[in-house]
Amino acid sequence: MPGRLLRGLWQRWGRYKYRFVPWIALNLSHNPRTLRYVPEESKDKVISDEDVLGTLLKVFQALFLNDFNKQSEILTMLPESVKSKYQDLLAVEHQGVKLLENRHQEQSTFKPEEILYKTLGFSVAQATSSLISAGKGVFVTKGLVPKGAVVSMYPGTVYQKYEPIFFQSIGNPFIFRCLDGVLIDGNDKGISKVVYRSCNGRDRLGPLKMSDSTWLTSEIHNPLAVGQYVNNCSNDRAANVCYQEFDVPAVFPIELKQYLPNIAYSYDKQR
């Protein structure tokens, strides 16, 4: 029994030590691969913000069209020009069959990961990590990822530097700190899950969802919302992805916000 307890504590320490500042400071020189020098915030870009936005719009639009039969309430609140745009896209995709006018006709739907593969040429998913004591990881399950592609998003509640996050942070390995000090809580369990669901319901405008909460479940609608499970590199394996910060513009299509896996903790701090 004591041996099992010690092994459990040792495994917990193995996962937690990478967030323990004194241990990080003492071990930086032992693992130079974990260091990424960023001279200033403006230069922390692997690809442009325009390319990131273009990828998100492409994937989200494909998800919206795939789930079109369930979007009737949202469509009633959109301008005619936007409805016409989706009608034209559906006409092309379904070879002239305009489902906007023929809603009684059954539409073949695909799983979100299949839509991701059809749109970007690859799909990703959570699975047990190949790193010892690393828990879950994210793997390419189908296709090939080209260099510079957006492969995932870091979901969670977004906290400004002055907002309370103490209780959510206890034993939480999924808090990500941005360059400007903003924190993203990507934990899909416990109090973090409750806070996100609460903020998600708070910001909803009738049928219009301002964010996606399905990443908290096993039925994820946005297949990119697995970024919190991407593991860091190790001495044996170099990193093949890196984080890049991106602010969603205010003009982001309101009908596609249902796929954004982030929500601001404070109502007046949308970013």
C-alpha positions as CSV (number, residue, x, y, z in Angstrom):
1,M,0.0,0.0,0.0
2,P,2.7,2.6,0.9
3,G,4.6,1.6,-2.3
4,R,1.5,2.2,-4.4
5,L,0.9,5.6,-2.7
6,L,4.5,6.6,-3.4
7,R,4.3,5.6,-7.0
8,G,1.1,7.6,-7.4
9,L,2.7,10.7,-5.8
10,W,5.8,10.2,-8.0
11,Q,3.7,10.1,-11.2
12,R,1.8,13.2,-10.1
13,W,5.1,15.0,-9.5
14,G,6.3,13.9,-12.9
15,R,3.4,15.7,-14.5
16,Y,3.3,18.7,-12.2
17,K,7.1,19.6,-12.1
18,Y,6.9,21.3,-15.5
19,R,4.7,23.9,-13.9
20,F,6.7,24.3,-10.7
21,V,8.7,27.5,-11.2
22,P,11.8,26.6,-9.0
23,W,12.2,23.2,-10.7
24,I,11.9,24.9,-14.2
25,A,14.5,27.5,-13.2
26,L,17.0,24.8,-12.0
27,N,16.5,22.6,-15.1
28,L,16.4,25.0,-18.0
29,S,20.0,24.3,-18.9
30,H,19.4,20.5,-18.9
31,N,16.8,20.7,-21.6
32,P,17.5,23.4,-24.1
33,R,14.9,22.0,-26.5
34,T,12.1,23.3,-24.3
35,L,13.3,26.9,-24.8
36,R,11.9,29.1,-27.5
37,Y,13.3,32.6,-27.7
38,V,10.8,35.3,-28.7
39,P,12.3,38.8,-28.9
40,E,9.0,40.6,-28.8
41,E,5.3,39.8,-29.1
42,S,5.0,41.0,-32.7
43,K,7.6,38.5,-33.9
44,D,5.9,35.5,-32.3
45,K,4.2,34.5,-35.5
46,V,4.9,31.4,-37.5
47,I,2.2,32.2,-40.0
48,S,0.2,35.4,-40.5
49,D,-3.0,36.2,-38.7
50,E,-4.8,36.3,-42.1
51,D,-3.8,32.7,-42.7
52,V,-5.0,31.7,-39.3
53,L,-8.3,33.5,-39.8
54,G,-8.7,32.0,-43.3
55,T,-8.2,28.4,-41.9
56,L,-10.7,28.9,-39.1
57,L,-13.3,30.4,-41.4
58,K,-12.8,27.5,-43.9
59,V,-13.2,24.8,-41.3
60,F,-16.1,26.5,-39.4
61,Q,-18.0,27.2,-42.6
62,A,-17.6,23.5,-43.7
63,L,-18.9,22.4,-40.2
64,F,-21.8,24.8,-40.5
65,L,-22.8,23.5,-43.9
66,N,-22.5,19.9,-42.8
67,D,-24.8,20.6,-39.9
68,F,-27.1,22.8,-42.0
69,N,-30.4,21.0,-41.1
70,K,-29.9,22.0,-37.5
71,Q,-29.2,25.7,-38.2
72,S,-32.8,26.7,-39.1
73,E,-33.3,28.9,-36.0
74,I,-29.9,30.7,-36.6
75,L,-30.7,31.3,-40.2
76,T,-33.9,33.1,-39.4
77,M,-31.8,35.7,-37.6
78,L,-29.3,36.3,-40.4
79,P,-29.5,38.9,-43.1
80,E,-30.7,37.8,-46.5
81,S,-27.3,38.3,-48.0
82,V,-25.7,35.8,-45.6
83,K,-28.5,33.3,-46.2
84,S,-27.9,33.6,-50.0
85,K,-24.2,33.0,-49.5
86,Y,-24.9,29.7,-47.7
87,Q,-27.5,28.8,-50.2
88,D,-25.0,29.3,-53.1
89,L,-22.4,27.2,-51.2
90,L,-24.8,24.4,-50.7
91,A,-25.9,24.5,-54.3
92,V,-22.3,24.0,-55.4
93,E,-21.6,21.3,-52.7
94,H,-24.7,19.3,-53.5
95,Q,-24.7,19.8,-57.2
96,G,-27.5,22.3,-57.5
97,V,-29.7,20.8,-54.7
98,K,-30.7,23.9,-52.7
99,L,-31.4,22.6,-49.2
100,L,-32.4,26.0,-48.0
101,E,-35.6,25.7,-50.0
102,N,-36.0,22.0,-49.6
103,R,-35.5,21.4,-45.9
104,H,-37.6,18.3,-45.9
105,Q,-34.9,16.6,-48.0
106,E,-32.5,14.6,-45.9
107,Q,-28.9,15.8,-45.9
108,S,-26.0,13.4,-45.5
109,T,-23.8,14.5,-42.6
110,F,-20.3,13.6,-41.7
111,K,-18.4,13.4,-38.4
112,P,-16.5,16.6,-37.5
113,E,-13.2,14.9,-37.9
114,E,-14.2,13.8,-41.4
115,I,-15.1,17.4,-42.3
116,L,-11.7,18.5,-41.0
117,Y,-10.0,15.9,-43.3
118,K,-12.1,16.9,-46.3
119,T,-11.3,20.6,-45.7
120,L,-7.6,20.6,-44.6
121,G,-6.4,17.2,-45.7
122,F,-5.8,15.8,-42.3
123,S,-7.6,15.0,-39.0
124,V,-6.4,15.1,-35.4
125,A,-7.7,13.5,-32.2
126,Q,-6.8,12.8,-28.6
127,A,-5.1,9.6,-27.6
128,T,-2.8,8.2,-25.0
129,S,0.6,9.9,-25.3
130,S,3.7,8.0,-26.3
131,L,5.6,10.0,-23.7
132,I,6.0,8.3,-20.3
133,S,3.6,9.7,-17.6
134,A,2.4,12.4,-20.1
135,G,-1.3,11.3,-20.0
136,K,-3.1,12.2,-23.2
137,G,-1.6,13.6,-26.4
138,V,-2.8,14.8,-29.8
139,F,-2.1,12.7,-32.9
140,V,-2.7,13.0,-36.6
141,T,-5.2,10.2,-37.3
142,K,-5.5,10.6,-41.1
143,G,-3.8,12.5,-43.9
144,L,-0.6,14.6,-43.8
145,V,-0.1,18.0,-42.2
146,P,1.7,20.6,-44.3
147,K,4.3,22.9,-42.7
148,G,2.6,26.1,-41.3
149,A,-0.8,24.5,-41.0
150,V,-3.2,25.3,-38.1
151,V,-3.6,21.9,-36.4
152,S,-5.5,22.7,-33.2
153,M,-7.0,25.4,-31.0
154,Y,-6.4,25.9,-27.2
155,P,-9.9,25.9,-25.7
156,G,-11.0,27.3,-22.4
157,T,-12.0,30.3,-20.3
158,V,-10.0,33.5,-21.0
159,Y,-8.9,35.4,-17.9
160,Q,-7.4,38.9,-17.8
161,K,-4.4,39.3,-15.5
162,Y,-6.5,40.8,-12.7
163,E,-9.3,38.3,-12.7
164,P,-9.7,35.6,-10.0
165,I,-8.4,32.1,-11.0
166,F,-6.9,30.8,-7.8
167,F,-9.4,28.0,-7.1
168,Q,-9.5,27.0,-10.7
169,S,-5.7,26.7,-10.8
170,I,-5.4,24.3,-7.9
171,G,-4.1,21.0,-9.3
172,N,-4.8,22.3,-12.8
173,P,-2.2,21.4,-15.5
174,F,-4.1,23.1,-18.3
175,I,-3.7,26.8,-17.6
176,F,-1.9,28.5,-20.4
177,R,-0.2,31.9,-20.0
178,C,-0.1,34.2,-23.1
179,L,2.7,36.7,-23.8
180,D,0.5,39.6,-22.5
181,G,-0.2,37.8,-19.2
182,V,-3.7,36.7,-20.2
183,L,-4.5,33.2,-19.0
184,I,-6.5,30.4,-20.7
185,D,-8.0,27.6,-18.5
186,G,-8.3,24.6,-20.8
187,N,-9.3,22.1,-18.1
188,D,-12.4,20.1,-19.1
189,K,-13.2,18.9,-15.6
190,G,-14.1,20.2,-12.1
191,I,-14.7,23.8,-11.3
192,S,-13.1,24.9,-14.6
193,K,-15.8,23.1,-16.5
194,V,-18.5,24.7,-14.4
195,V,-17.1,28.2,-15.0
196,Y,-16.9,27.7,-18.7
197,R,-20.4,26.4,-19.0
198,S,-21.7,29.3,-16.9
199,C,-20.0,31.9,-19.1
200,N,-21.1,30.1,-22.3
201,G,-24.8,30.2,-21.2
202,R,-24.4,33.8,-20.0
203,D,-23.3,35.1,-23.5
204,R,-25.8,33.1,-25.5
205,L,-28.3,35.3,-27.6
206,G,-31.3,33.1,-28.1
207,P,-30.2,30.4,-30.6
208,L,-27.0,32.2,-31.3
209,K,-24.1,30.7,-29.4
210,M,-21.1,32.9,-28.8
211,S,-18.8,29.9,-28.1
212,D,-18.6,26.1,-28.3
213,S,-18.9,24.0,-25.1
214,T,-18.8,20.6,-26.8
215,W,-15.0,20.3,-26.2
216,L,-16.0,19.6,-22.6
217,T,-17.8,16.4,-23.7
218,S,-16.9,13.3,-25.8
219,E,-18.9,14.7,-28.7
220,I,-16.7,17.5,-30.0
221,H,-18.3,19.7,-32.7
222,N,-15.0,21.5,-33.5
223,P,-12.3,18.9,-34.1
224,L,-9.6,21.5,-33.7
225,A,-10.5,22.1,-30.0
226,V,-7.9,19.7,-28.6
227,G,-4.9,22.0,-28.2
228,Q,-4.7,21.7,-24.4
229,Y,-3.6,18.0,-24.8
230,V,-0.7,18.8,-27.1
231,N,2.4,17.8,-25.1
232,N,5.6,19.7,-24.8
233,C,8.8,18.3,-26.3
234,S,11.3,16.1,-24.4
235,N,15.0,15.4,-24.5
236,D,14.3,12.5,-26.8
237,R,11.7,14.1,-29.0
238,A,11.7,17.6,-30.5
239,A,8.6,19.6,-30.8
240,N,6.8,19.5,-34.2
241,V,4.3,22.2,-33.4
242,C,4.3,25.5,-31.6
243,Y,1.8,27.9,-30.0
244,Q,0.8,31.1,-31.8
245,E,-1.5,33.7,-30.2
246,F,-4.4,35.0,-32.3
247,D,-7.2,37.4,-31.4
248,V,-10.5,36.7,-33.1
249,P,-11.6,39.9,-34.9
250,A,-14.8,41.6,-33.8
251,V,-16.2,41.1,-37.4
252,F,-16.1,37.4,-37.1
253,P,-19.3,35.9,-38.6
254,I,-21.8,35.5,-35.8
255,E,-23.2,32.3,-37.1
256,L,-19.8,30.6,-36.9
257,K,-19.0,31.7,-33.3
258,Q,-20.7,28.5,-32.1
259,Y,-17.5,26.7,-33.0
260,L,-15.1,29.0,-31.1
261,P,-13.9,27.0,-28.1
262,N,-13.1,30.1,-25.9
263,I,-15.1,32.4,-23.8
264,A,-14.1,35.5,-21.7
265,Y,-14.5,35.2,-18.0
266,S,-15.9,38.8,-17.8
267,Y,-18.8,39.7,-20.0
268,D,-17.3,43.1,-21.0
269,K,-13.9,41.6,-22.1
270,Q,-14.5,39.9,-25.4
271,R,-11.3,39.3,-27.4
